[in-house]
C-alpha cells in the first residue's frame, strides 16, 4: 500500500509529460486522418479506437514504452484505418466482408420480427426511434433500417404521400 502513495516527483513529471505529448500526438494524427477516425463507428473503427486507447494507456502508465514507439503505433493504426477506408470505397466486396449490412426492421407498418431477432433490436427500441423521428401514426412509416453504424433510420412522410424510392433501400437486407 505504501508503494501506491510513495511516488517520486520525477515519475510524476514523466507521467505528466507523457500525457501531454501523447495527447498532442493523438490530436495531430486525428486532424490529419480526418473526422472519420472517431465518427459513428463500424467494427473496424471500434477496434481502432480500443487500440488507440490501449496505446495511450501504455505510453502514459508504462515508463518502458517510449513516446516515439507510441506515436509510431498511433500513426500506423490511423494509416491502416485510412487504407482500410480506401479499400472499402474501391471494392464493394471488401466492404461487404468488412462491415455488417444495413437491415430492414420495418416495412411500412409491418415489424419484421425475424430481422429484429437477428439484429437484437426490440420492438420498444424501434418505437422509441419512431417517437424520436416525430412519427405520430404508423401509417407515416415507409421503412425502418438498422444501419451499419448501429443507428436506426426512420424513413417516413405524411399519410398519403408517395412511394419510397427504391434507391434508398439499396443494399439493405430484407
C-alpha angles and dihedrals in degrees: 000000000000090000090059092058100032104079126153121240091237091057091049091050090047090053092048091048091048092052091048095049098041092047089049089051091050092050093048093046093047090050089051095046094045139232094303090078093081103013122115101325135235119199090269091050090049091051090049091051092050090049091050091051091049092051091048091052093046094051094045099042103032116065089194091067110081124222090235091055090048093050091047090050091049092048091049093052092049092046090050089050091054092048090049091051090050092051091051091052094048100043124039090197091059090052092049091051096044102042139043116252120245109259130212111235099172129025104197106310094340119104109218098220096183091056091043090053093047092051098039094238116143129213089247090054090055094045090052090053090048089055090047089054090052094246107164098175128034088226087071092064117099097169143340116210132190102219127214089257092057093255119131115228120203116203108196145143141176116302110273094027124137130285123282111263108245092224089071090063096045110137093009116136108236 
